[in-house]
Amino acid sequence: MASKADYPNINMEDSQQFRQVVQNVHTMFNRTSPEDVAKGMQWYDVANEAVAKGIRGKNMDPLSGAGLVAAVSPGMDWDTHNIGAFRELHSLRQQHWDALAAGDRSPVLGMSINRASTSDLLKAGRIMAGEHVDTVLSPQTAPKTNSFAHNINLEEGPVTIDGRAHDIGANRMQGWQMDRGISSAALKTGKTTRYEHFADAYRGATQSLNEEHGTSMAPFQTQAVTWQGGKSHELSFPTKKGTPRVKGVTRTGQSYV
């Protein structure tokens, strides 16, 4: 099994290595199929529309609704699970939240949100109780989910950097459980974190792509398109039986571009 030692760290403070990450993202975008480009370009708009529908009549602002999706999304498949999250979360009563806090997951058995961790469900509960998204999903300790919430709210500043987004920039598929060093941002010291360097790389790739294609994409659209293209690439590797893949190839350092 590959370990972190098998993947030399990319020094994002080195200008040459940083530019290579920008180029990798740029190239991945241009190699993505037209179908995946179209899907990626619309992904956050579709998610935003789903949030608007999900919070209708729920006395919840759009960012809080986006925060609910972001809170329960780790480890879940948006296309088949998150759509029902609003109805399911709002069906829970105080005694159910108390049970979850005590470690009893019976209130969510049979629901799509049962795939979310107890910790993530409780974060969703805090948002529903009125806590601000930036408090529950801290940009310091949870930059991915914080950025995801703001991107679903169609805010162009943040960039969602998850494992796949990182690996596309690094141009190598690392095991999902490996530490990529992207778990912190917005430090009080002001030091730029690895997460923020990768977000900057996606912004740089977006600028160069807009100049190349005469477009006005937001960085979150570049991220969504390359994420979709990367996922399709992971599914394109042949299986031993020659049958279509239903999940990505075992990640052993394969390149994206």
N, C-alpha and C positions, 0 to 999 in steps of 0.2 A: 504494500500500500504506500502510495506517495506521501511524503511529509513536506513540511514547509521548507526543509533543507533542499528538497529537489527543485524548488522554484526560487532562484535568486531574486532578492527583493529589487523592485524597480524603484530607483531613487527619483522621486517626483520633484525633488529640489534641484536636480541636475537638468539644465535647460534642454540638452540634447535628448535625454530620456523622456522628458515631459513632451517635447515636440513629437516624439515617436508615438506616444499614447494618443495625442491629438490626431496624428496621421492614421493610426489604426482605426479609430472611431470613424474618421472621414472615409476611409476605404471600405469599412464594413457597411456604412450607409450606401455607398455607391454600388456595392455588390449585392445588396438586398433586392429581392424580387419585387416587381411592381405591385403584386398582390400584398406582400408584407409591408411595403412602403405605405400603401393606402390604409392598411389596417393600423399600422403604427401611428400614422399622422392623425387618425381619428380616435385613437384609444382613449386619451384623456377627455376628449369631448363626450364620448359615449359614457365614460365613467361619471363625468359631471352631470350628464342628463339622468343617469341612474340614481345619483344622490338626490337630485332635485325631486325625482319621483318618490324616492324612499322617505324623504323628510316631509313630504306634503302632509299638512295637518298635524305635524308632530311637535310644533313649537320649538323648532331647532334651526339654527342658522346654517348656511351652506358649508362653512368651514368645519363646524362641529360634525355635520353629516359626513363630510370627507374624512374627518378624523376617525369616525366609527369604522369606515371601510379600511383605513390605514391601520388601525389598531388590530383588527382581526385578520388582516390579509397575510401576515407571514405564514408560509407553509400551506396557504390555501390557493385554489385555482379560481381566479375571478370569474371566468366564464361559466363555471358550473356550481359555484358555491356562494359567492359574495352577494349576488343579487337578492337572495332571501334573507340576508343578514339583518336588514332594517326591521322587517316584520318580526323576525325571531328575537332580536334584542329587545324590541319594545313589548314583546309578550312576557318578558320576565318581570316578576314582581320583587318587592324588597326581600321577601323570604328566600327567593331564588338566588338573589345576589349574596345574601348572608350565607347560604349553603355553599355557593362557589367560593366565597372567602374562607370558608372552613375546610375546603378541599373536597367537597361533595359535588361531583359533576353531573349528578342525576338530572338536574333541571334542563340540561342541554342535550341529553341523550336523544338520538334520532334527528337532531337538527344539523343543518350544514355547518353552523358555528361550532359544533362539537370538535371540528378539526383544529380550531384555534386553541392555543394554550390557555390555561386558567389565568395566568398573568395577563395575557392579552385581552381576554374577556373582561377582566376586572378593570383594565384601562378603558375599555369601551364603556363600562358602567360608570366610571368617573366622568367621562365626557358627557354621557347622558344626564348625569346629575348636575351638570353645569360648569365643571372645571374646563379651563381653556385648553385647547389642543396643544399649545406650546408648553403648557405646564405638564400635561399628562405624557405627551410624546416629546420629550425634551430635545431641542436641537443639539444640546451638548452630548447627551448620552444615547440618543436614538435619532441620529440625523437622517437615516434612510426613511423611517416611518414618518418623521416630521415633514421631510421634503415631499414624500408621497402624498400626504394629506394636502399640502399647499399646492402641489401640482394637479391633483384631482380638482381642486378649487380653481384651476386654470391660472395660477400665479406663476409668472415666468422666471422669477428670480432663482428659486431653489432648483436643484437637479437631483433626482432620485438615483442614488448609486447603490445598487444591490450587488450580489455576487456575480451575476451575469454581466452587468454593466461594467464592473471592475475587470472581469476577465476579458471582455471584448477590448477594453482599452489596453490591457496587458498582453493581449493576443495569445492567451493560453488558457485552457480549461483546467481549473484546479478543482479538487474535490470540494463539494459543497460545505463540508464541515471544517475546512481549513480556515485559519484566521487570516483575513486579508488586510487587517489593520485599518478598517474603515468604520469603526464603531464610535467615533467621536468627532465633534466639530464645535465651532463657536466657543473655543476655549477662552476663559477669563484672562489668560496670559496674552491672548492675541496671536499666539503661534498658529500658523496655518497647518491644519492636519492633513493626513493622507486623503481622507474623504473629500476635503475641500479642494485639494489638488486635482483629484479626479473630476470633481464637479467643474472646475475651471477648464479642464481638458475638454469636456463635453461642450462647454461654452465656446472654446476656441474652435472646435470642430464645426460647431453650428455656424460661427461667423464665416469660416472658410467655405462651407457648403452653400451658404446664402450668397456669397460672392460668386461662387462657381455657377450656381443654378439660377441666380437672379430671383431668389425667394426671400421670404421673411419668416422663416421657421423660428420657433422658440426652442431653447435647449431641451425642454422636456419632450418635444416632438422628435428631436434627434435621438434622445435616449430611448423613446418608445419604438422608433423605427429600427434602430440597431438591435434593441432587445429582441424584437420580433424576428429580425433577420438572423440573429445569433441562435435563437431557439430553433428555427428551421434548419440552420446549419448543423446543430447538434443532432437533429433527427435524420439528417441525410446520410450519416455513416452507415455502411451496409452491415446487416446482421449476419450471423453465421448461417442462418437458414435462408437468407435472401428475402425475408419478409419485411414489410414496412415497420419502422420503429414506432412504438407507442410512448416511449420515453427516451430521453437523450442517451448518448453513448456514455460509457464509463469514462470519467474525466481523468485523463492521465497526461495532461499538458498539450493536447492537440491545439493547433492554431485555428483562428477564425479567418484570417486573411493571408 
